[in-house]
């Protein structure tokens, strides 16, 4: 249960629109990098393996492979340095935390893709077409 006073203080700092993603999704996280007096946006792509927290403390962890070595990075959702999150692929998982992916190698690291079927439009019946 959140304290009403804390929620009141945090409210102006929360982002208005949150990205829609879940654990198991492959995402591109666009984060702001400051180098000296220059700013640029860097894209960090990988699989979301965990989400936790609430309010300003809500974070998610993204795991990716760099040269056969696993690299994980944790992002604050409401941070001004996180410019945006784009879902590249939906994942079909049965767990909330995917820490077991750390021990997997090869094709076993992949998360199965969640396929969404579109509803088919109703086909016109023959009696309607003749009349």
Secondary structure as UniProt FT lines:
FT   HELIX           4..10
FT   HELIX           11..13
FT   TURN            23..24
FT   STRAND          26..35
FT   TURN            36..37
FT   STRAND          38..52
FT   HELIX           55..57
FT   STRAND          59..66
FT   TURN            67..68
FT   STRAND          69..76
FT   TURN            77..78
FT   TURN            80..81
FT   STRAND          82..89
FT   HELIX           99..102
FT   HELIX           106..109
FT   HELIX           126..130
//
